[in-house]
């Protein structure tokens, strides 16, 4: 199981995450309407930190993405908006980086809509639908994922917490394509600042 901790920006907070947990990815949100938005002012303090950094973008253009890659030394691009297959292909070919494509789940998923993305993404990521593109702390009906038809691995997001660890473990044991977890708002002291001890507790318990 892999872990992504999303929505961070404080240098000291990120250093604490690295020293206590060292997750597989740490997410930086480059969506200006998010309360966890990371401006370019954070670049100098974050760029050199030794963790795989995921840039989270919502309907950004390719130039914006490329600038953030350079400023923050990003390792992964997360497309969290309504990005087309063609745009996703361009991001993959132009950057050569790992790509996460997010699909926000309401009541169901039309799996055929994902097929075109398969050659260009490394992971799909399923999050709960919100008008603010994530960070709601709400779960969707995870039973939907039992009909997932592809071999492509995916990450689970949306309301993951200490309270639903058993449900997460059950899903992980039953769906082999579920490769990891993406946590955010349920582990915050305030937007953009994480409770590292709670994340450590979650990570230790969920892997048992």
Residue pairs with C-beta under 8 A, 6 or more apart in sequence:
1 172
1 179
1 180
1 181
1 206
1 207
2 23
2 24
2 25
2 155
2 179
2 180
2 181
3 21
3 23
3 24
3 25
3 180
3 181
3 183
3 203
4 23
4 24
4 25
4 26
4 27
4 54
4 155
4 180
4 181
4 182
4 183
5 17
5 21
5 23
5 25
5 26
5 27
5 183
5 184
5 187
5 194
5 199
6 26
6 27
6 29
6 36
6 54
6 56
6 157
6 182
6 183
6 184
7 27
7 29
7 34
7 36
7 135
7 184
7 185
7 188
7 191
7 192
7 194
8 14
8 17
8 26
8 27
8 28
8 36
8 192
8 193
8 194
9 28
9 36
9 38
9 42
9 46
9 192
10 192
10 193
11 42
11 45
11 46
11 49
13 193
13 194
13 196
14 26
14 46
14 49
14 51
15 49
16 196
17 23
17 26
17 51
17 194
17 196
17 199
18 49
18 50
18 51
20 196
20 197
20 199
20 200
21 196
21 199
21 200
21 203
22 51
23 51
23 203
24 52
24 180
25 51
25 52
25 53
25 54
25 75
25 76
26 51
26 52
26 53
26 54
27 53
27 54
27 55
27 56
27 78
27 182
27 184
28 38
28 42
28 46
28 53
28 54
28 55
28 56
28 68
28 72
28 74
29 36
29 37
29 38
29 56
30 37
30 38
30 55
30 56
30 57
30 60
30 64
30 68
31 37
31 56
31 57
31 58
31 80
31 133
33 132
34 132
34 133
34 135
35 135
35 191
35 192
36 135
36 184
36 191
36 192
38 46
38 72
38 192
40 71
42 72
43 71
43 72
46 53
46 72
47 71
47 72
47 73
48 73
52 75
52 76
53 72
53 73
53 74
53 75
53 76
54 74
54 75
54 76
54 77
54 78
54 100
55 65
55 68
55 69
55 72
55 74
55 76
55 77
55 78
56 78
56 80
57 64
57 65
57 68
57 77
57 78
57 79
57 80
57 81
58 80
58 81
58 133
59 81
59 82
59 83
60 81
62 87
62 90
62 91
62 94
65 77
65 91
65 95
66 94
66 95
68 74
69 77
69 95
69 97
74 97
75 97
75 98
76 97
76 98
76 99
76 100
76 122
77 91
77 95
77 97
77 98
77 99
77 100
78 99
78 100
78 101
78 102
78 125
79 87
79 88
79 91
79 99
79 100
79 101
79 102
80 102
80 127
80 133
80 134
81 102
81 133
83 91
83 101
85 116
85 117
85 120
88 99
88 101
88 117
88 120
88 121
89 119
89 120
91 97
91 99
91 120
92 99
92 120
92 121
98 122
98 123
99 120
99 121
99 122
99 123
100 121
100 122
100 123
100 124
100 125
100 155
101 114
101 117
101 120
101 121
101 123
101 124
101 125
102 124
102 125
102 126
102 127
102 134
102 157
103 109
103 113
103 114
103 124
103 125
103 126
103 127
104 127
104 128
104 129
104 130
104 133
104 134
105 126
105 127
105 128
105 129
105 140
105 141
105 144
105 158
106 129
106 140
107 141
108 144
109 126
109 144
111 147
111 148
111 149
111 150
114 124
114 150
115 150
117 124
118 150
118 152
121 152
122 153
123 152
123 153
123 154
123 155
123 179
123 180
124 150
124 152
124 153
124 154
124 155
125 154
125 155
125 156
125 157
125 182
126 140
126 145
126 154
126 155
126 156
126 157
126 158
127 134
127 140
127 157
127 158
127 182
128 134
128 136
128 138
128 139
128 140
128 157
128 158
128 159
129 140
130 136
130 138
134 157
134 158
134 184
135 184
135 185
136 158
136 159
136 185
137 159
137 161
137 184
137 185
137 186
138 158
138 159
139 158
139 159
139 160
139 164
140 158
142 156
142 167
142 171
145 154
145 156
145 171
145 175
145 178
146 174
146 175
148 154
148 175
148 177
150 177
151 177
152 177
153 177
153 178
153 179
153 180
154 177
154 178
154 179
155 178
155 179
155 180
155 181
155 182
156 168
156 171
156 178
156 180
156 181
156 182
157 181
157 182
157 183
157 184
159 186
160 168
160 181
160 182
160 183
160 186
160 202
161 183
161 186
161 187
161 202
162 186
162 198
162 201
162 202
162 205
165 202
165 205
165 206
168 181
168 206
169 206
169 208
171 178
172 178
181 206
183 199
183 202
185 191
187 194
187 195
187 198
187 199
187 202
188 194
188 195
189 195
